[in-house]
Structures are given as structure tokens and as C-alpha cells.
Amino acid sequence: NKLVSIISLFGQNESLRFRKFATLAPYRNKGYGAKLMDYVLAYASKEGYRRIWCDARADALRFYDRYDFQKFSEPFFKGEIPYAKIEKWLLH
């Protein structure tokens, strides 16, 4: 039993923000992040959140495209790493 993927959730009103979504390097591209995202989306919907969002690294945007997240900001940098704010509106 080993923790290989993690995500932090922060609810505010009808929005759920996630941060620190990461998977250990040897376990990437094996579906762990996808399973965690599936769980988080189901949780957000069940708990009545209407929107889920995050600051996503530019190199991870393809992953979020699979879940129909949309950019809602211009690119910005944290240090030298490019990011964009992304969101997904949830149906109930």
C-alpha cells in the first residue's frame, strides 16, 4: 500500500477548487490521476458544487481537456512555469 497520487480540495460557495494534484513520477500515465479526477468530479457533483476549477500547468492542459475543462484566463507564470486558470461547470 503506497500513496501515489494526491489532490487537495477547497470548497467556497458553489465552487470547488483543487490544488496540488500530483502523481509520483514512476506511476504517471498509468491511470491513477484519471481515477482520482473521476472520483473528484463525482464528489463535486454529489456535494452540489456547480463549478470546479484550478490553476493548471500548461504542460498538463491536455489531461484536463479530456474532462472538458475550459481556460478562463490568459497564461500566467508561477516562477518560470506557465499556468492557466481552468474550469468545468457541472450538470446536476
N, C-alpha and C positions, 0 to 999 in steps of 0.2 A: 504494500500500500504506500503510494507516494503521491504527494501533491504535485501536479504537473502543469495545471492551468488555473488562473485566478482572475477574478473581476470584482471591483468594488462598486456598489450601487448607492446612489444618493437620491432620495425622493424629495420633490418640492412641488406642492400643489398637484397638478395633473401631469407633471413631467418627471421622468426618471433619467438621471444622468449616470453614465458609467465611466469609470476611470481605472487606470492601472490594469487593463485587460492584457494579460501576458501568458505565454506558454513557454516552458523551458525549451531551449533550442533543440535538444535531441528528440523532443516529442512534437515538434511543429510539423504541419502537413500530414497529420495522422488522424485528424477529425476531432481532437479534443476541444479546440477552440470553437468549432462549429457546434458541438454538443452543448457547450456552455452557453453559447449565444442562443441556441434553440430554447434552452431552459429559461434564460433571462427574458426572452421575448414572451414566452408563455406566462412567466411570473408577472411581468409588467401588465399584460392583458388581464390576467386573473385578478390582479390587485386594483384594476380600474384606471391605470395610467393611460393617458391618451397619446403621449409622445415619449420617445426615448431618444437620447442624444449623447454625443461625446465630442471631444477634441480628438480627431483621428490623425495618426501619422500618414503622410502622403503615400508611403510605401505599403500601407495596409488598406487603402481605399478599395481595391479590387475585392477584398474579403467582404467588406460592407456592402458593396454593390450587389452581391448575391442575396442580401437581405433587403434590398430596395431602400437603403439609406440614401438620402439626398444631401448634397452640400448646401449649407445656408450661410457661408461666409467666404470671404476671399482667403487665399492662403496666408498663413502667418507662421512665424518661427518661434520655437522654444529653443533657445541656444541656436544651434545650426541646423536643427531638424525641422523640416516643413510639416505643417499641420493644416487641417481644415475642420471647421465645425460641421458635423453631420447630424441628421435627424431622421427619424422614422415615425410617422403617425400611425397609431394602432387602431384597428377596427374592433368594435365591440358588438 
